[in-house]
């Protein structure tokens, strides 16, 4: 077994950022949902539909921006379907989210069948001039898709928004105590729908990132549980954007370590390595949930509870 | 404007009508979809709703698909009634198949026919083991059963994949990822020569009866449902929520494992990476569409099996992707959840108040 060279370390860092961005985008979106009091178990479905929407647009138009826009729009549209059912018709959030995941899996497989054989036109390169040519740090940090950097900026912006802005205060009020927010004159349900759609759009970006950048092709069910891992990450991060980012890179690292190990010819069957991210999710959930008080203090108080105005 | 307001009492009519309305909506969307794709909607509907019921061969195939769906959905209905969200039945199904297959592989031509019983028990144990992990982590560490059970689906897929690519691979299988074909003594007895229909459907029927009795006639079943409907009342009555958690998860895991075992030594006859067919996820829809009621589950399982077979027919006859099945399944659940809203609430016209902007 060869040791870890500087080159392979740079590649590992780059791959970690790549995988972490998918999880971070989706998880930040779900965090916005959950801060508004809505739990959307449909992340996996939204990401799948967005992945094929982005891929199809990419194949048809060749435009990276349009492809990501299509992914975000698809995610938001799926989320709107969920939002209307959950927020206005007061359907069970667990069951509806699950329905969204199952429906998304079916719909994406159905639409995607014609795209399994098609390839994306050549991808643009996003190397940052000068910096990308630096040894080690260049390949590790400066040759990524713009979304990788935007995700970091977004997480910082979201922290500011949630804790320091009026809009964030309203969003949190709607998630913590919708009755009080309602009494103060805020329209709880439209605000929740908006939060759900923004969350869906971010999950959509994550889904499109998978099919356009992470593994640039379309395979049925290619999200492979990343939507569910993103859901676990919001709990892991106790609903804080900076911790979501940290958790996402940590998980991205675990996912990528398996490829690294496989590449180095470690004598472990590939299946055990593929299991790692899923097992890691379970372990992390166990560690974080062990103290119920810790969760209760940090969880948005009305998470998962329907709200009937004027009842 | 229209306003949703709670009904004084849930509408009994709608409780029965809601699944039918949901089905009607799904069919309507289906027709629109067929037209949009330029296919004959009549032929499309025939593939889904007529052909799967026509003739003994079709009915036999229907029973092959309905049996696992019924078994898994029965277990899930207990979970969902107790407000425990086991969504990893697919993983428990796979582990059931793995455990059952592990026993079946040990059979020799002169094994007693009783080994068949051992095979199915092993399947149940496999499913219970997998669901038991979920119960343990929830009970001891308060970890969300939704996420843990789902993560374990991926882990189970990898365990199966490891076994059939590795230690359990058939040495005479031309390097295909598959185990040996199980010997006849371990296979599920078929009912009619030449058809795949087997005694699994009688096991499912017996289980329907068993679950109906458990839910309506036993104290444990009652405690479990109170815990789901009104946790505070259950606590006050001294019903153990831990016991409910373990009972519901082990029951549903055992049922999913039994279904997996029956499938492995039934229609499949060997373990391959293609054992997971999505029954574990389809059964979630079956359970809801069947109103979490054992008899309702039979009907919804038959309906869902028609979707599966219809999808295959639509592929071979109309050249549509088989994934159509998943679209219809998801649509049905969405439509049902929306329709169910009106069981407990009604729409009423409320004049918009004047004088306030």
Interface residues (C-beta under 8 A of the other chain):
Chain A: X41 X45 X81 X85 X88 X89 X90 X91 X92 X94 X95 X96 X98 X99 X100 X102 X103 X104 X105 X106 X107 X109 X110 X113 X220 X224 X225 X228 X229 X231 X232 X235 X269 X271 X272 X274 X275 X278 X279 X281 X282 X285 X286 X289 X290 X292 X295 X311
Chain B: X4 X6 X85 X87 X137 X141 X142 X143 X144 X146 X147 X148 X150 X151 X152 X154 X155 X158 X159 X161 X162 X165 X166 X281 X284 X285 X288 X321 X323 X324 X325 X326 X327 X328 X329 X330 X331 X333 X334 X337 X338 X340 X341 X345
